[in-house]
Amino acid sequence: MRCGVIARKLGMSRIFNDKGEHVPVTVLRLEDVEVLAIRSMEKDGYIAVQLGFNNKKLKNMNKPLKGFFAKAKSEPKEKIVEFRVSEEALLNIGDKIGTNHFIPGQRIDVVGISQGKGFAGSMKRHNFGGMQATHGVSISHRAHGSTGNSQDPGRTWKGKKMAGQYGNVRVTTQNLKIVKLLENDNLILVEGSVPGSKNGIVTLSDAVKYNRPKDVPFPAGLRISENTEDIKDTTIPVSEDDSGKISENKGAKVED
């Protein structure tokens, strides 16, 4: 089991495959994703890798965090996320993960915080049908109606669907396909929508419901040096057979 990565959601766009069909994609950017710490079975009782995302100014850190980053010999980070990994997938402190951690056509799970929509009624929040528009119904057309029972139990059950805050919760979207990698720009293009608002932070990991492709870097794809001229050829797989093997086609053009 490999570790995931942390990325920033830049927004949505589209690209065209070799058939001329447009594919809606979400653009995600990796920003200085670095290994800050590791958790071992002997010391911590479990195995994990701790990643940091996006360098921040030291003056904006409190004293405990300054000590933590000094121990890791790393720049202060905006976000810290811990990923459970298998023992053979442990990384070294200071390793920097790049977009080559994944490959085009791979399925991933994306976790983010959904867009908050404030206080919403039951019709918008839970898709209630509302009450009748006539036959004695006065000002309760969009109300959710009775919420409790009579004498037994004489109260409203916990978890009852009612009006309240809508959105701003942790959401996991599974089995999204990576369409294209732009390693020079540290961008990952994922087919479809991803939870969260623009500039929100999301985590990406190998899909739990799909087998990991054999040619995926293990234990991780480390960031390629800026001086490296050989950039991995990125193509768009447009089909997948029942066995989970990905069939690749020629690359697609990115819309200007």
C-alpha positions in Angstrom: 0.0 0.0 0.0 1.6 3.3 -1.2 1.2 6.7 0.4 -1.0 9.3 -1.3 -0.2 12.9 -2.2 -1.6 16.3 -1.3 -2.8 18.7 -4.1 -4.5 22.0 -4.6 -7.7 22.2 -6.7 -7.3 25.0 -9.3 -10.6 24.5 -11.1 -12.1 22.7 -14.1 -11.2 22.6 -17.8 -11.4 20.2 -20.7 -9.1 18.4 -23.1 -9.7 16.5 -26.3 -8.8 12.9 -26.9 -7.6 11.4 -30.2 -11.2 10.9 -31.3 -11.9 14.6 -31.0 -14.2 14.0 -27.9 -13.9 16.5 -25.1 -13.1 15.2 -21.6 -14.0 17.4 -18.6 -11.1 17.5 -16.2 -10.3 19.0 -12.8 -6.8 20.5 -12.6 -4.8 19.7 -9.5 -1.4 21.1 -8.6 1.3 19.6 -6.4 3.1 22.2 -4.4 6.3 21.1 -2.6 5.0 17.8 -1.3 7.7 16.5 1.0 8.1 13.7 3.6 8.3 15.2 7.1 8.2 12.2 9.3 7.6 8.4 9.3 5.8 6.2 11.8 7.2 2.8 12.6 5.7 -0.2 14.3 8.4 -0.4 16.9 8.1 3.2 18.0 4.5 4.2 17.2 2.6 1.0 16.9 1.6 1.6 13.2 3.3 2.4 9.9 2.6 5.6 8.2 4.2 8.5 6.2 3.6 12.1 7.1 3.6 14.6 4.2 3.7 18.4 4.1 2.2 20.6 1.4 3.2 24.1 0.2 6.0 26.1 1.9 4.9 28.9 4.2 6.8 31.7 6.0 8.4 30.8 9.3 6.9 33.9 11.0 3.4 32.5 10.6 4.2 29.3 12.6 3.7 28.8 16.3 6.5 27.6 18.5 5.6 23.9 18.6 5.3 23.8 14.8 8.7 25.6 14.4 10.3 22.8 16.5 8.6 20.1 14.4 9.8 21.5 11.1 13.2 22.1 12.5 13.5 18.5 13.5 12.4 17.4 9.9 14.9 19.9 8.5 12.1 21.2 6.2 10.5 24.5 5.2 7.3 25.3 7.2 4.3 23.8 5.5 0.7 24.9 5.0 -0.8 21.4 5.4 0.3 18.2 7.0 -1.4 14.9 6.2 -0.5 11.3 7.4 -1.0 8.3 5.1 -1.0 4.7 6.3 1.4 2.6 4.2 2.8 -0.9 4.1 6.2 -1.5 5.6 7.9 -1.9 2.2 6.4 1.4 1.0 8.1 3.6 3.7 10.0 6.7 2.4 12.9 8.7 3.7 12.5 12.0 5.4 13.1 14.8 2.9 11.8 12.9 -0.1 9.7 15.0 -2.4 6.9 13.5 -4.3 6.0 14.6 -7.9 3.2 14.0 -10.4 5.0 10.9 -11.6 3.7 9.2 -8.5 0.7 8.3 -10.6 0.3 7.2 -14.3 -2.3 8.2 -16.9 -5.3 5.9 -16.8 -4.9 5.0 -13.1 -7.9 5.1 -10.8 -7.6 7.2 -7.6 -9.7 8.2 -4.6 -10.0 11.9 -3.9 -10.8 13.4 -0.4 -11.7 17.0 0.1 -14.0 19.4 2.0 -17.2 20.1 0.1 -18.3 23.6 -0.6 -20.3 25.1 2.3 -23.8 26.4 1.4 -24.8 27.7 4.8 -28.1 27.1 6.5 -30.5 25.3 4.1 -34.0 24.0 4.4 -35.1 20.3 4.2 -36.1 20.5 0.5 -32.6 21.7 -0.6 -30.6 19.8 2.0 -32.4 16.4 1.8 -34.5 16.6 -1.4 -37.8 16.6 0.5 -40.9 17.1 -1.7 -42.6 19.7 0.5 -46.2 20.0 1.4 -49.3 20.6 -0.8 -49.8 24.0 -2.3 -53.5 24.1 -1.3 -56.1 22.1 0.6 -55.6 24.0 3.8 -51.8 24.2 3.8 -51.1 27.8 4.7 -47.4 28.8 5.2 -45.8 25.4 5.3 -45.3 24.6 1.7 -41.5 24.1 2.1 -41.5 22.8 5.7 -40.4 19.3 6.6 -43.5 18.6 8.7 -43.6 16.7 12.0 -40.2 15.6 13.5 -41.2 13.5 16.5 -43.6 10.9 17.9 -46.4 11.3 20.4 -46.1 9.8 23.9 -43.7 7.1 22.9 -40.9 8.2 22.7 -42.1 11.7 23.0 -39.0 13.2 21.5 -37.2 13.7 18.2 -34.8 10.9 17.2 -31.2 11.7 16.8 -30.1 12.0 13.1 -33.6 13.1 12.0 -33.4 14.8 8.6 -34.1 18.5 9.2 -33.0 21.9 8.1 -29.4 22.8 9.0 -26.0 23.5 7.7 -25.5 22.2 4.2 -22.0 21.2 2.9 -18.6 21.9 4.5 -18.1 18.2 5.3 -15.4 15.7 4.4 -16.3 14.0 1.1 -14.6 11.1 -0.7 -15.0 10.6 -4.4 -13.9 7.2 -5.6 -12.5 5.7 -8.8 -11.7 8.9 -10.6 -9.4 8.4 -13.7 -6.2 10.3 -14.2 -6.3 11.6 -17.7 -3.0 13.5 -18.1 0.1 14.5 -16.2 1.9 17.7 -16.8 5.1 17.1 -15.0 6.8 20.4 -15.9 4.0 22.3 -14.3 3.3 19.8 -11.4 -0.3 19.4 -12.7 -2.6 16.4 -12.6 -5.7 16.3 -14.7 -8.4 14.1 -13.3 -11.6 13.2 -15.2 -14.7 14.6 -13.7 -15.3 16.8 -10.7 -13.5 16.8 -7.4 -15.0 17.8 -4.0 -14.1 21.2 -2.7 -13.9 24.8 -3.9 -11.2 26.4 -6.0 -7.9 26.7 -4.2 -9.0 24.0 -1.8 -6.7 21.3 -0.6 -7.4 17.6 -1.5 -5.7 14.3 -0.9 -5.2 11.7 -3.7 -4.5 8.0 -3.1 -4.7 4.8 -5.1 -8.2 3.6 -5.5 -9.2 0.9 -3.0 -11.7 -0.7 -5.4 -9.2 -1.1 -8.2 -5.9 -3.1 -8.4 -2.9 -0.9 -8.6 -1.3 -0.9 -12.1 2.0 -2.8 -12.3 3.9 0.1 -13.8 3.1 2.5 -11.1 6.3 3.7 -9.2 6.8 1.8 -6.0 7.1 2.9 -3.2 6.6 6.4 -4.7 7.3 8.6 -7.7 9.8 11.2 -6.5 9.9 14.6 -8.0 12.0 15.0 -11.2 14.7 17.6 -11.1 14.1 20.8 -13.0 17.2 20.2 -15.0 16.0 16.8 -16.2 15.1 17.1 -19.9 13.5 13.7 -20.2 9.8 14.2 -19.4 7.6 11.2 -19.2 5.3 10.9 -22.2 1.7 11.3 -21.0 -1.1 9.7 -22.9 -4.8 9.4 -22.4 -6.2 5.9 -22.0 -9.8 5.9 -23.3 -10.7 2.3 -22.6 -10.4 -0.3 -19.9 -11.2 -4.0 -20.1 -12.9 -6.1 -17.5 -9.6 -7.4 -16.1 -8.6 -4.0 -14.9 -5.8 -3.7 -17.5 -5.5 -0.3 -19.1 -5.2 0.1 -22.8 -3.4 3.2 -23.9 -3.9 5.4 -26.9 -2.0 8.3 -28.3 -1.8 11.5 -26.3 -4.5 14.2 -26.5 -4.2 17.9 -27.1 -4.8 20.4 -24.3 -7.2 23.1 -25.2 -5.7 26.6 -25.2 
